[in-house]
Amino acid sequence: MKVPFLDLRAQHQSIQSEIFSLWEKIYQETAFVSGAFVRQFEREFAKACQVEHAVAVGNGTEALRLALVALGVKPGDEIIVPPNTFIATTEAIEQAGGKIVFVDIHPGTYNIDVNRIEEAVTPKTAGILPVHLYGQTADMDPILEIAEQHGLWVLEDASQAHLAEYKGRKAGSMGTAAAFSFYPGKNLGACGEAGAVTTNSPKLAQRVAMLRNHGQREKYIHELSGYNSRCDELQAAALSVKLKHLPKWNEMRRRCVQRYRQRLQNINGVKLPHVLDGALPVWHLFVIQVANRDAVAQSLQERGVGVGFHYPVALHLQGAYRWMGHDKGAFPVTEEYTQKLLSLPMFPEMDEEQIDYVCDALIELVRS
């Protein structure tokens, strides 16, 4: 058997007619950018995330950057962020003019360790940027409490956590603002590139909306020096179609994880991710820990099982951030996990036979 790491074909085939009918309408009307479908998706996504405003932009990295600029980040402002995330999170901080301050991750959830945040706060700290990694939210209540105590904003990186919940609240609804990616492989993925910023602040939403479109409130009237980061109509239409199916797809992912846990929970050599009390993850990725990770991954691939590494080198040890001067051992939990984390196949349409095949192969390898 071959089990792909990700299979987008089944999902897209099931909704092809819904998307293509809308795309044909867009094509006939030649209304390709920033029109009715973008506005419709923004309304629908804001409602789904339990917020007042959603602003669609060009991609997830732009969502982060525009949110940071809209929040007023200026040179020297320190922003607290975990080193276990995709580089887009920290790229956006730098591009907005901020200074990256890393805080190590929690040993169970792989998200930022809330017990280490306050010691990283200085008079130059402007905000906290927790990442809802792999589809589970960070532990938001302590983060929000620290932010309130120190007068900081909180920007959620919710790029992997579409409709995830934390104590009944949706990812993207708890901080000052949030950034989402709709990269095709995400739980809610476009048929290309797109992203969004969510917030309950009308002022912040309006500022992001202006920044994405050359600083315009109206055509050719530029109140800000902005960017070109508009979401096109084709992507917005596809996202509206997919958003209707997303709760079902997320539940299908949870059923996949339930089966994975049934098969792997008592297997020596396999450590499963911890779920926070009150959290309802959406399992963008199902990431376990195994010893001899690289050898196990290679053997799984030889058996036809697709795997991934998220992420094999911690950000503070990447060449892009060598200038920060962090040596090995600076963030030990993250560094240890980069050698052990293994992402198993995860997509809504996985069936029990596929999951059992993955688990059988993994169990054989860790016991040998």
N, C-alpha and C positions, 0 to 999 in steps of 0.2 A: 504493500500500500504506500502511496505518497500522500503526505499531509502537508499542504503549503502553510507557510507562516501566516499568510494573509491571502484571502480570496475575495477580491472586489467584484469579480465577474458575476457571481450568483446574485449579489445584491442589486447590481445595476440591471441585470436582465429582468429581474422581477418588477422593476419600476420604469423600464425603458419607455413604454408608451406614454406614461404620465409626463415624463420629462420631455420627450420629443415633441409632444403636442404643444407644450408651452414654448419650446425653442422655435418651433415653426411659426408661432404667432409673433415672437420677437423678431424673427428673420423677416417676416412679411411687413412688419411695422417699422423695421430698421431702427428700433429704439434700443441701442445696445448698452448704454452706460447710464447709471444713476437715474433710473426711471421708476415706473410703477412697481416692478417686481422687487427692486431693492427696497423700496419703502414698505412693501407688504412683508417681506422677510424680516425687516427690522422690527416691525410691530409683533410679528409672530414669535420671533426669537426672544424679544424682551418679555413677552407674556410667559413663555416657557421657562425663562430663567428667573421669574418673579421679580423683575425690575421694571422701572419706568421707561428706560431708554436703552436701545441698542443701535449702534452705528456701524454699518458694514464698511469694511475697508479691504485693501488689496490682498492681505495675507496676515498670518498670525504674528509674524515679526513686526510688521507695520502696526498692528493693533497694540502691541506692547510699546513700541516707540512713540506712537502718537498719544497714547494714554499718559506716558511719562512726560512728554512735552506739555500736554494739556494740564497736567498736575503742577507744572511750573518748575520742573527740575532745572537746576542751574549748575554751572561748573563747581565742583567741590562737594556737592550734596552726596552724602553717603546713603547707599541703599542696600539693605540686608537681604541676602538671597542664598539659597543652598547651592553647593557645588555639584550636586547630583541632578543635573537637568540638561536639556539640549542647549547649545550655545546661543540660540536665539534669545533666550532670557537675558543673558548678560550682554550680548551684542546691543540689544535695545537700550540697556542702561548706559553703555558707553556712548552710543550714538545720540542719546538725549543729553549728554554732558555730565552724567552722574558718575559716581565712584562706586565700584563693586566692593561690597564687604561680605565675605563668605561666612556662613554659619553651618556647622556640620549637621548631618541628618539623624533622624531617629532610627535606632537599630531595628525596629520592627516594621515601620510603615514606608521607609525610604524617603519620607518627606522631611522638611526642616524640623530640627529638634527645638521645640518651643522653650525648653529649659535652658537653652544656650543663647537665646535671642537677646535678652536684656543686657547681658554682659558685653554685647557687641554695640550697644547704643552709645553714641557720643553726642556732644553738642552739634556735630555736623550731620547727624542722621536726619534724613528727610522722610524716609518711608521704609516699609517692609514689603518685600515681593515674594510671598510664599508661592510655591509651585504645587499644584494638585497633580502629583505625578502618577502615571500609570492608570489614572481613572479614579483615584481616591483623594478626597480633599485633605489638605493639611488640617491640623488641629486648630481651628480658627478662633475659638473663644479666647484662649490665652494670647493669641496674636493680637486680636482686637483690643484686649485689655491693656497689653503693653503699649500698643499704638495710642490708645486714649490717654494713658498716663503720661506719655512723653510728647503728645501733640504731633503724632506722625500719621501720614496717610498709609493705606494698605491697598496695594494693587495685586489682585489675584491673577496668577498665570493659570488659566483654566483650559489651556489648549488641549489637554488630554482628558478633560472631565465634563463633557457635555451632559448636563442634567444630573450629574452626581449630586448627592445630598449629604448635608452635615446637620444633624439634629433638626431635620425637617426643613432646612433652608437649602436652596439650590446653589451649586457652584456658580460664582459670578454675581451673587446677590449680597454678599456679606461685607466686602471691602468697600473702599471709596470708589473703586472701579475694578473692572476685570478685563482681561484680554483672552480671546478665543482664536484658535486656528481652525480653519476648515480644509486643511490639506487633505487630499483624497483618502489617505489611509486612516483618518480620524473617525471616531464614532459617528460624527456628523461631518461628512467630507464632501467637498465640492467636486466638480468634474474638472478641476483645475486648481487655481489658487484663490483663496478668499479668507477673510478674518472678520472679527467684530470686537468692538468695545462695548461693555455693558456698564451701566451706572444708574443710580437714582438721582443724580445731580443734573438738572436741565442745563446749567451753565457749563458743566464739564462736557456733557454730550454735544452741546452746540459748538464748543471749542474743538472737539475732535472732528466733528462734521466739517468745520471750516478748514482745519489743518489737512484733512484728506484731499481737499479740493482747492489747493493753491491759496488757502487763506481767504476764500470767498464766502461771504454770506449771500451775495447775489452776483450774477455773472458780471465779470470784469470790475467788480468792486472788491479790492483786496485789503482786508483789515489786518491780516497777518501775513507773514512770509511762511507759506505752508509747503505742502508736499503734493505729489500726485499719487494717491493711494485709493482710487475709487474701486468699488466692487462692481463688476459688470452684471448686466441683466441676466445673461445665460447662467452664471453661477448662482445668482440670487433665486432664480426660478427653480433650479435643481435643488437648492438647499431647502426651499419651502416644501417641495415634494418630499424630500427625505425627512424633514423635521416631523412630519405627520407619522412617520414610521419609527422614529427614533426611540420612543418609550418601549415599543415591542422589541426592537433590536437590542436595546440595553438589557432587557429582561432575558433575552436569549443568551446574551453574554454571561449573565449571572448564572443561568442554568449550566452553561459550559464550566464555569468555575466551580459550581457545586459538585459536578462530576469529577473534575480534577481533584478537588479536596477529598472526596470520598476515596479516591484511589491512592492519593499520595500523602495523606495526613499522618500516617504512622510509619512512614518509610525512613529508615535511618539513612542519613546522607542527603536528604531533601528537606529544606526549610521553606515553609510557605509564608506568604506575606500576612502580616497582622492587620486586622481591620479594627479601626477605632470604634469605641462604643458610640452608637448614634449615627455612624456613618453608613451611607449606602453607595458603595462604589459602582462605577459603570464599566470597569475592567477594559479600558482601552488596551492594556497589555496585562498579561498574567506572568509575573516575574517571580521566579523562585531563586533559591540559593543552592548551589551544589559545589562540592569540592572537585578539583580537577576539571573545572568548568570547560576549558577549551577542548580537552580530550573528549569529554562527554558530548559537547556540541558537535564535534566532528563525527563522532560515532552515530549520533542521532541523524545527522545529515546523510551519512552513508546508508542509513535505513530508510531514507526518504522523508524524514521529518524536517520541516523548515524551522529554524530557530533565529533568534536575534540577540544582540547585546545592547542593552540600554542602561548605562553607557559604559564603554570599555575603558575610557580614560577620564578621570575626574577633571572638571574644568580648571581647577587651580594648577593642575600639572600639564595642561595643554600648552603648546608652544605659543599660542595667541596670548596667553597670560603669564608667560615667563617673567615679564617685567614686574609683576606684582611681588615676586621674591618668595613665594611659598615653596618650602621644601617638602619632600615626602615626609609624611607623618603629621602634617599640619592639620589635616582633617581625617583622622584615622578611620572613622566608621565608613565614610564615603570611600576611602581608598581600599579598605578591606573588601567592601562589597563590589567594587569594580572588577575584582578578581573572581567573584562567585556568582554574580547575577546572570541569570539565563532566562530569556523570554521565550515561552512556549507558544505554539500556534494558538491564535485567538481571533475568531471572527464569528459573527452571530449564527451563521449557517452551519457551523461545525456540528457533526452528529456524534452520537455516543460511540459509535464504532471507531471513528477517527480519534477521539479523545482516549479511548482505551488502547488503541494502537500506540499512541504517543506514550502513555503511562507504562504500558508493558515494556516498551523499549527502554524507557528511562529507568524503571525499576531494575531491569536486568543489568544495565550498565553500572548503576551505583552499588549493586550487590556483588558485582564480579571483582 
